[in-house]
């Protein structure tokens, strides 16, 4: 069999190659000129502070006098500090209460509002409005409402014949009151996201299940909830990160009191760095929090990956 003729190729033109290289360098320089402001902002406000705070966590620094290298002493001190242990316990309790309650209440409200009822748009807006209010404004508002002497809450309890409560001034109640305030404001986000996800559930699956005789409970368990799994994982991760970083509400309402019952990790970091002027110690606590957030994200990512692989194997069978 005769071989095919080889294609004719012209030798590359050196002048054309140089022109192509010059054009590419010009395009690269133009691209960097447009990107450089954003890169500088990211470097100046994100990367450099992270590196600086990491170095600071290995130093004894009061933000005034020259720092002194202490190695891992700040981290050793954290492991023996009862105040830090209390802050960790308070943060974990706050997270364990707030995250599942916000997701469950948000899903319940979304299911209730995903119907054709009168003024449903108004109801959706009313549930979402508290989320827009800043944590500082919420703290000021509820500080007046829950004031033990002149607050509206105790006034209502008095008219109902119930003894007055300490609320934010009672160490046995303060953290739970903060959880309730955050639920009032933070549940709206879960409600809106679940509402959007419910409207994307395929109606053909719901109709097929109804034709097979499935009731509301079975539809919710076997059709709706599995379809909402990716959204639930996202909300679990998002709400966990938000609860581990709570600060504004604590600072405005209780300032960590009474008796440290509402001192959370971020407030502990602020207190060490800017109140006690032990910035290195505060930076070490901040990196402990960063590692905890990284661990939460990694666990949820691995769990989601395993669930996806199991569903793929089940579908393949």
N, C-alpha and C positions, 0 to 999 in steps of 0.2 A: 504494500500500500504506500503510495507516494506521500512524503511528509508535506505538511502544510507550509506555505511560504511564511517566513518570518516577517512580522510587520516592520515597516521602515520607521525609524525614529530619528528626529533631528537632534543634533547636539544642543545641550542647553546654552542659552545665550547668557554670558556673564553679566551683561548690562541689565537684562531683564531680571535676573536673580537679585542683583543689588537693589533694583527699584522695588521688588517685592519685599525684600527685607526692610527697606526704609519705610514702606507703607505700613508694614506690620508694626514696626517700632513706633511710628506715629499714632497708629490706632491704640496700641498699648498705653502710650503716654496719655492720650486723650481719655481712655477708660479710667486710668488711675487718677487723673485730674478730677473726674466726676465722683469717684469712689472715695478719694482721700479724706474729705470732711467727715463722712460717716465712720471711716476707719479710725480717724483721730479721736472721735467721740467715744467709740467703743474701747479703744486703748486707754483713753484718759479716765473714763468713768467705770470701766469694768475690769479690764485685764490688769492694769497697774495697781488699782486698789486691792485686788485679790492677792497679787503677789506681795504687796507691801504688808497687808494684814497677816499673811502667812509668816513672813519674817518677823512681824511684830509679836506673834504668838510665842516666839522663842526668846523674847526679851522682857526685861523689866523696864517699863516705860510709863511715865506719868504725863506725857505730852508737853512737858515743860523743860525738864532737865535732860541731859544726854542719856540715851538708853544704855542698858547693860545686858549682855548676852547671858541667858540663864538656861538655855537648852530646853529640856522637857520639864523643868520645874513647875511651870504654869499648869501643865496637864496633870502632873502628879498632885498638885494642890487642888485641882478641880475634883479629882477622884476622892479626896478626903474632906471636901467642903460640904457641910450639911445644908447650907443655903442653896448651893447648886443642886444637890440631890432633891431638895424640896421643890426647886423650880422645875426639874425634870419630871417629878411626880405630878405636879400641877399641870404641866403641859400635856403629859400623856393622858391624864384624866379628862382634861378639856377636849383633847382630840378624840378620845374614845366615846365621849358623850356627843360631841357636836357633829362629827362626820357621819355616823350612821343615821342619826336623827334627821339631819338636814337632807340626806338622800331619800330616806323613807317618806318624810313629810313632803318633800318636793315631788316625788313620784305620785303620792296620793293626790296632791293638789292638781298635778298635771292630768291624771286620769279623770278627776272630777271636772276639770275645765276643758277637756277635749270632747266636749259635747255641744250640741246645738241648743243652747239655752239663751234666754233673753239677757242682754247686757253682758255677754261673756267677755267681750273686749274690755269693758270697764273692770270686771273682776280680775282679768289677767293683769291689767295695768296696776291695780291696787296691790296685788301681791308682789309685783316687781319693783314698785316705787321705793320700798325700804332699802333695797339693794343699792340704789343710786345714792342714798344719803351716806355721807362720809362717816367713818367710825368716830371721828372727833365730835361731829354734830350729834350722833347717837349717844355718845357718852355724856355730853352736856344735857341732852334731853332727859335721859333716864336718871341722871344724878338728881334732877329736880323732882321727877316723878317718884323716885324711890327714896327720897330723903326721909329718914326715920322720924323726924319731928314735924315737918311741914309738907311732906310729899302727898301727892294725890292717891298713891297706892294705899298707904295706911289710913287715909281718910275714908276710902271705900271700905276697907276691912273693918274700920270702926263702925260704920253704918250697918255692916252685916253682922256685927256682934263678935267679930274675931279680934283677938289681941294683936296689937301692932307688931310688925316684924322689923328686924334690923337691916335686912336686905344686904346692901353693899358694905355695911359696917359690922356685919356679923361674920366671923371667920368660918362658921359652919355653913353659911349660905352664900357667901359672896361669889365663889367660883361657879356655882350652879346658876346664880342670877346672871353672870356674864355669859354663860352658855345660852340661857334663854334669850338674852338680848341679841346675841349673834345669830341665833336661829330666826328671830324676827326679821333680821336684815338679810341673812345669807341664804335662806331657803328660796328666795325669789329667783336666784340664778339657776338652781336645780330645777325649779318649776318650768322656767322658760326653755331650758335645754331639753328637758324631757318632753315638753309640748312639741317642740320641733321634731324630736325623734319619733314621737307617736304618730305624727302626720306623715312620716316617711315609711311607716310599717305597711307592707304590701297588703292591700285589701283582698287580693285573691287568696292569700293564706287564711285570712280571717273568715272569708266566705266559705272556703273549703272546710275549715274546722266546724263552722256552724252547720253545714250540710251533713257533716258526720255526727252531729248531735252534741257538740261541745257547748257547755254553758259558759257563763262569764268567768267563773273561777278557772275553768280549764283553759279558756282562751288566754287569760292573763298569765297562767303558769307555763303553758306549752307553746304559745305563739308570741305574745307581747313581750314578756320578760326576756326570752332568748334573743329577740330582735333588738332589745335595748342594752344588751350586754356591753358592746363597745362604749356606749355613752356612759353606762354605769361605771366602767373602769376608769374612764376619763374623769368623771366627777369624783370618784374615790381618790384618785391621785391629786386632783386640783384642790379639793376640800382639805385633804390631809396636809398638803403644803401650806395652805392658807392658815390652818389652825396651828401648825407648828410655828408660824411666824407672827402670831397675834401680838400686837403691841399697843396700837393707838387707843383701843378701848380700855385696856388696863391702865395706861398712863393717865387718861382723862378721868376715869371713875375712881379707881382705888389706889393707884400708885403702888401696886404690889401688896397692899395690906388687905385686911387687918392681920397682923402677925404673920405676914408673908404667905397668907393663904391664897393669894392670887398672883404671886410672883411667877411669871412664866420665863422661858429661856431668853427670849429676845429682850424682855424688860431687865432680866438679870445682866445681860450683856451691856445694855445701855447704862445701867446703874454702876457697873464696874468701870466702864470706860470713861463716862462723863460726869459721874457723881463722886465716885471714890478715886478717880484719876489713876486707875490701874489698867491702862489701855492694853498692855500685853496679856494680862489675865482675861480681860474681856474678849480679846481676839482669839485666845485659845478656846473659850466657850463658844465663840461664833463658829470656829472650825469643827467643834464637836457637833453643833447643830447642822452644819453643812454636810458632814459625813452621814448624819441621820437622814437628812433629806435625800442624799444620794442613795442610801440603802433602801429607802422607801420606793424611790423610782425604779431601782434595779429589780427589787422583788416583784413589783407590779408588772414590769416589763417581761420578766421571766415567766410569771404566771400567765400573762396574756399570750405569750408565745407558745407555751405548752398547751393552753386551751385551744389555740388556733390549730396547732398540729394535730391534736386529738380529733378536732372536728373534721380536718382534712382527711385523716385516716378513716374516720367513720363514713365520710361521704364516698371515699374510694371503694370501701367494701360494699 
